[in-house]
């Protein structure tokens, strides 16, 4: 479709013409700026987005870890591994917000972890998610796993563009009993409470992801499956057989079990003959709470040092993304929205912060962002090129070369005062544009 055919029509008219959602529903204003690319491939690719939770940067074998992740290591061999992929915030929920909206979370209603007792705490329906965009483009959309973007019925996945949902709403769940910290079970299948006590959560999510693929593989619609595992987020629990394989190291057993599940999901894609027409992306939502697990990066979850915000990311799409490549180009979680919209045949909307990564992933481009910014509680940061400005509480601004000095040990601020001044000014301008949207953070569990 040409761009001109959609100019001047309402969001509701556009969606009614496509027949994708019920009468009376409408997407947020972002959809009005969504244009369809002239050269959109008639056979749109399936999209599989896999996410781990709180995993250390150096745990996977392909990122310097041990023999713990053969399936993700193989995915890296078959695709591209990014070494400078960032999340927008070093915390679970806002990272998910950035992926689903393409925006810095501070520009949305949810830049923190939602509190389960607050019925108004969640991702506003005024935001348009990538699931809504893809659904409008003809995709069947599914989410299997951790939601963590609001507990009230109005915030749940099937209100945010997902045709199917299986998983839990909370940010934390016992892997065997599926209860939240205070004892509530937040497990759902579509809109109904559902549970299978005793089944290990990672295995349960793997099973449901495979079911989604098998049910949708032969349908004319392409599919978008978002698979956010909660492993290896606490509580640290694993099946006994997996713990035995790793000498009682429960944390490594959790990652290995997840990797095994990912291998089974990828096998389902392959067995259905979908490999060549499926974009697979894996990433981790924020750094490990243990700084040691993020080495050689410094810092941990909730901090803006590299170990809190720089995470593993792998992408595979045979024929479109080269195999076995390692790329050092900085990219950020909002870019996934823009990338998925683009590969589905749409030009990414203008009011998002993410950018289409396909030029970088395919090796046709060597740059993506001139500047990247972060803000979390009393910390802010900005990166341009190899240099990153870090500002924490009342401390003076520090400057690090995060390519040559991944551990952020050598402060270069005295050596490059003009760079510090320029990055500081850019950061201040960005923060001023955000205004007070991030506000004071509510209690979050």
C-alpha positions in Angstrom: 0.0 0.0 0.0 1.2 3.5 -0.7 1.5 6.0 2.0 -0.9 8.4 0.3 -3.8 5.9 0.6 -3.7 6.2 4.4 -3.2 10.0 4.5 -6.2 11.9 6.0 -8.2 8.9 7.3 -8.9 8.3 10.9 -7.3 5.5 12.9 -10.6 3.8 13.2 -11.3 4.0 9.5 -7.8 2.5 8.8 -8.4 -0.3 11.2 -11.9 -1.0 10.0 -10.6 -1.3 6.4 -8.1 -3.8 7.5 -10.7 -5.6 9.6 -8.2 -6.4 12.3 -10.1 -5.3 15.4 -13.7 -5.0 16.6 -15.7 -2.0 15.7 -15.4 0.9 18.1 -11.8 0.0 19.1 -9.0 2.3 18.1 -5.2 2.6 18.5 -3.5 5.5 20.2 -2.5 8.6 18.2 0.8 7.0 17.2 -1.1 4.8 14.7 -2.0 7.9 12.8 1.6 8.5 11.8 2.2 4.8 10.9 2.8 4.5 7.1 3.1 1.4 5.1 6.3 1.0 3.1 6.1 1.0 -0.7 8.3 -2.1 -1.0 6.7 -4.2 1.8 7.3 -7.9 1.3 4.0 -9.6 0.6 5.2 -12.5 2.8 5.8 -10.8 6.1 8.1 -12.6 8.4 7.2 -14.2 11.7 8.8 -12.5 14.7 9.9 -14.3 17.8 11.2 -12.2 20.7 12.7 -14.1 23.6 13.7 -12.4 26.8 15.6 -13.5 29.9 15.4 -11.8 33.2 18.2 -10.5 35.4 20.8 -12.6 33.7 24.5 -11.6 34.0 26.2 -10.2 30.9 28.9 -12.8 30.9 26.8 -16.0 31.7 26.2 -17.2 28.1 29.0 -19.1 26.4 29.0 -16.8 23.5 29.6 -13.8 25.9 32.5 -15.4 27.6 30.7 -17.8 30.0 31.0 -21.6 30.3 29.2 -24.5 28.6 25.8 -23.5 29.9 23.9 -22.2 26.8 24.5 -24.4 23.7 21.3 -23.3 22.0 21.8 -19.6 22.4 25.4 -20.0 21.4 24.2 -21.7 18.2 21.8 -18.9 17.7 24.7 -16.5 17.8 26.6 -18.6 15.3 23.7 -18.5 13.0 23.1 -14.8 13.4 24.5 -11.6 14.8 25.6 -11.0 18.4 25.7 -7.4 19.6 28.2 -6.4 22.3 26.9 -2.9 22.9 23.1 -3.5 23.2 21.5 -1.5 26.0 18.2 -1.4 27.9 16.5 1.9 28.5 16.3 1.4 32.3 18.1 -1.1 34.6 14.8 -2.5 35.9 12.3 -5.2 34.7 9.1 -3.3 33.9 10.4 -0.1 32.2 12.6 -2.2 29.9 9.5 -4.0 28.8 7.8 -0.7 28.3 10.6 0.5 26.1 10.4 -2.6 23.9 6.6 -2.5 23.6 6.2 1.2 23.0 9.5 2.1 21.3 9.8 5.0 23.7 12.0 6.0 26.6 9.8 4.8 29.6 10.0 8.2 31.2 7.8 9.4 28.3 5.1 6.9 29.2 3.0 6.1 32.3 5.3 3.4 33.6 9.0 4.2 34.3 9.1 1.9 37.4 7.9 -1.5 38.5 4.1 -1.4 39.1 2.8 -2.0 42.6 0.2 -4.8 42.7 -2.0 -3.0 45.2 -2.3 0.1 43.0 -5.0 -0.5 40.4 -4.0 2.6 38.5 -0.3 1.6 38.1 0.4 0.2 34.7 1.1 0.9 31.0 -1.5 3.3 29.8 -3.9 2.2 27.0 -3.1 5.6 25.4 0.2 4.0 24.4 0.4 1.9 21.2 2.3 -1.3 21.6 4.2 -3.1 18.9 1.7 -5.9 19.4 -1.1 -3.5 18.3 0.9 -2.3 15.3 1.6 -5.8 14.2 -1.9 -6.9 14.8 -3.1 -4.1 12.6 -0.7 -5.3 9.9 -2.3 -8.7 9.9 -0.2 -10.6 12.5 -1.6 -13.1 15.1 0.0 -11.9 18.3 0.8 -13.9 21.4 2.6 -13.4 24.7 3.8 -16.3 26.8 5.5 -15.4 30.1 6.1 -12.5 32.5 3.9 -9.4 31.9 4.7 -7.0 34.8 3.1 -4.0 33.2 0.0 -3.6 35.4 -2.2 -5.9 37.5 -5.7 -4.4 36.9 -7.8 -6.0 34.1 -7.5 -2.8 32.0 -3.7 -3.1 31.8 -3.5 -6.8 30.9 -1.9 -8.2 27.7 -5.2 -8.8 25.8 -6.0 -5.1 26.2 -2.6 -4.2 24.8 -2.7 -5.9 21.4 -2.0 -9.6 22.2 -4.5 -12.1 20.8 -3.3 -14.8 23.2 -1.8 -14.7 26.6 -0.3 -17.3 28.9 1.8 -16.4 31.9 1.8 -14.3 35.1 1.2 -10.6 35.7 3.7 -10.2 38.6 7.4 -9.4 38.5 8.3 -12.3 40.7 6.9 -15.8 40.9 7.8 -19.0 42.7 8.9 -21.4 40.0 7.0 -24.4 41.3 4.0 -22.9 43.2 3.6 -19.9 40.9 2.8 -17.6 43.8 3.8 -14.0 44.3 5.6 -12.8 47.4 2.4 -12.2 49.4 0.9 -15.5 48.3 -1.3 -14.4 45.4 -1.3 -16.4 42.1 -1.2 -14.0 39.2 -1.2 -16.8 36.5 -3.6 -16.3 33.6 -4.6 -18.1 30.3 -6.0 -15.3 28.1 -8.3 -13.5 30.6 -8.9 -16.4 33.0 -7.0 -17.5 36.1 -5.1 -20.6 35.4 -2.4 -22.7 37.1 -0.6 -26.1 37.1 1.1 -26.2 40.5 4.3 -28.2 40.7 5.2 -27.7 37.0 8.5 -25.7 36.8 7.7 -22.3 35.3 10.4 -22.4 32.7 9.1 -25.7 31.4 5.5 -24.4 31.4 6.4 -21.3 29.4 8.4 -23.4 26.9 5.5 -25.8 26.4 3.0 -23.0 25.8 5.4 -21.2 23.3 5.7 -24.4 21.3 1.9 -24.8 21.3 1.5 -21.3 20.0 4.0 -21.9 17.2 2.4 -25.3 16.2 -1.1 -23.8 16.2 -0.1 -20.8 14.0 2.6 -22.3 11.7 0.2 -23.2 8.9 -2.1 -20.3 9.1 -2.0 -17.6 6.4 -1.3 -14.9 9.0 2.3 -14.4 10.1 2.7 -14.4 13.9 4.4 -12.4 16.6 5.4 -14.3 19.7 6.8 -12.5 22.7 8.4 -15.0 25.1 9.7 -13.3 28.3 11.0 -16.0 30.5 11.4 -15.1 34.2 14.6 -17.1 34.5 17.1 -16.5 36.1 15.2 -13.9 38.2 14.7 -14.8 41.8 13.6 -16.8 43.7 16.7 -19.0 42.8 15.0 -22.3 42.1 15.6 -25.2 39.6 14.5 -28.8 39.1 16.7 -31.3 40.9 17.9 -33.0 37.7 19.2 -29.6 36.3 20.9 -28.8 39.6 22.7 -32.1 39.6 24.0 -31.4 36.1 25.7 -28.3 37.4 27.0 -29.6 40.6 24.3 -27.9 42.8 24.8 -24.5 41.2 21.1 -23.5 41.1 21.6 -20.3 39.2 23.5 -21.9 36.3 20.9 -24.7 36.3 18.1 -22.1 35.8 19.9 -20.6 32.8 20.7 -24.0 31.3 17.1 -25.1 31.7 15.9 -21.9 30.0 18.5 -22.4 27.2 17.1 -26.0 26.8 13.6 -24.6 26.5 14.7 -22.0 23.9 16.3 -24.8 21.9 13.0 -26.7 21.9 11.1 -23.5 20.8 13.7 -23.0 17.9 13.3 -26.6 17.0 9.5 -26.1 16.6 10.2 -23.2 14.3 12.6 -25.4 12.3 10.3 -28.4 12.2 7.5 -26.3 10.8 9.8 -25.1 8.0 9.6 -21.5 9.3 13.4 -20.8 9.8 13.9 -18.7 6.7 10.9 -16.5 7.3 11.3 -15.9 11.0 13.2 -13.1 12.7 14.4 -14.4 16.1 15.7 -12.0 18.7 17.0 -12.8 22.1 17.9 -10.2 24.8 18.1 -9.8 28.5 16.0 -7.2 30.4 18.7 -5.7 32.6 21.9 -6.7 34.3 22.2 -9.2 37.1 21.8 -7.9 40.7 25.2 -9.4 41.3 28.0 -7.2 39.8 30.3 -10.3 39.7 28.0 -11.9 37.1 28.2 -8.9 34.8 32.1 -8.9 34.6 34.0 -7.5 32.8 31.4 -4.8 32.9 31.1 -2.8 36.2 27.9 -2.4 38.2 24.7 -4.3 38.5 20.9 -4.1 38.2 19.4 -0.7 39.2 22.6 1.1 38.4 23.6 3.0 35.2 27.1 1.6 35.0 27.5 -0.8 32.1 26.7 -3.9 34.1 23.2 -2.5 34.8 22.2 -1.5 31.3 24.3 -3.3 28.8 22.9 -6.8 28.0 23.3 -9.8 25.7 21.4 -9.5 22.4 21.3 -12.0 19.5 19.4 -11.8 16.2 18.9 -14.4 13.5 17.1 -14.2 10.2 18.6 -16.5 7.5 19.3 -14.7 4.3 18.6 -11.3 5.8 21.1 -11.2 8.7 24.6 -12.6 8.2 25.7 -15.6 10.2 28.5 -15.6 12.8 28.9 -11.8 13.0 29.7 -9.8 16.1 28.7 -6.1 16.0 29.9 -3.4 18.4 27.4 -0.7 17.2 25.4 0.8 20.2 21.7 0.0 20.1 19.0 0.2 22.7 15.8 -1.7 23.6 13.4 0.9 22.0 15.0 -0.1 18.6 13.2 -3.4 18.7 9.8 -1.7 18.2 11.1 0.2 15.1 12.8 -2.9 13.8 9.8 -5.2 14.1 7.5 -2.5 12.5 9.9 -2.1 9.6 10.4 -5.8 8.8 6.6 -6.2 8.9 6.3 -3.7 6.1 5.7 -0.4 8.0 7.7 2.7 8.3 8.3 3.2 12.1 6.2 6.1 13.5 8.0 9.4 14.1 7.1 9.9 17.7 9.1 6.9 19.0 12.7 7.0 20.2 13.8 3.7 18.7 15.3 3.2 15.2 15.2 0.4 12.7 18.2 -1.9 13.4 18.1 -3.9 10.2 20.7 -1.8 8.5 23.1 -2.5 11.3 22.1 -6.2 11.7 22.5 -6.8 7.9 25.9 -5.1 7.9 24.8 -2.3 5.6 25.2 0.4 8.2 27.7 1.1 10.9 25.8 3.6 13.0 22.4 4.0 14.6 22.3 6.6 17.4 24.3 9.7 17.8 23.4 9.9 21.5 21.8 7.6 24.0 20.4 8.7 27.4 19.4 7.0 30.7 17.7 8.2 33.8 16.9 6.1 36.9 16.2 7.5 40.3 19.2 9.7 41.2 21.3 8.6 38.3 21.6 9.8 34.7 24.0 9.0 31.8 24.6 9.8 28.2 26.7 8.1 25.5 28.2 9.4 22.3 30.6 7.2 20.3 32.9 5.4 22.7 32.4 7.9 25.5 29.8 7.8 28.3 29.0 10.5 30.8 27.9 9.2 34.2 26.1 11.3 36.8 25.2 9.9 40.1 23.5 11.8 43.0 25.7 14.7 44.0 29.0 13.4 42.6 30.8 15.3 39.8 30.2 14.1 36.3 32.5 11.3 35.2 33.5 10.2 31.7 34.5 6.7 30.6 35.5 5.1 27.3 33.2 2.1 27.6 34.8 0.4 24.6 38.4 0.4 25.9 37.4 0.5 29.6 34.4 -1.8 30.0 34.9 -1.8 33.7 34.6 2.0 33.9 37.7 2.3 36.0 39.4 5.3 34.5 37.6 8.6 34.8 38.6 10.8 31.7 36.7 13.9 32.7 39.8 15.9 33.6 41.4 14.9 30.3 38.3 15.8 28.1 36.6 18.8 29.8 34.9 19.9 26.5 33.4 16.5 25.9 32.1 16.5 29.5 30.6 19.9 29.0 29.0 18.9 25.7 27.5 15.6 26.9 26.4 17.2 30.1 24.5 19.9 28.2 22.9 17.3 25.9 21.9 15.3 29.0 20.4 18.3 30.7 18.4 19.1 27.5 17.0 15.6 27.3 16.0 15.6 31.0 14.3 19.0 30.5 12.3 17.6 27.6 11.2 14.7 29.8 9.9 17.2 32.4 8.6 15.6 35.6 7.1 12.6 33.8 9.2 10.1 35.8 8.0 11.7 39.1 8.8 10.0 42.4 8.8 6.3 42.2 6.1 4.5 44.0 6.7 1.4 46.2 7.3 -1.5 43.8 7.9 -5.2 44.5 
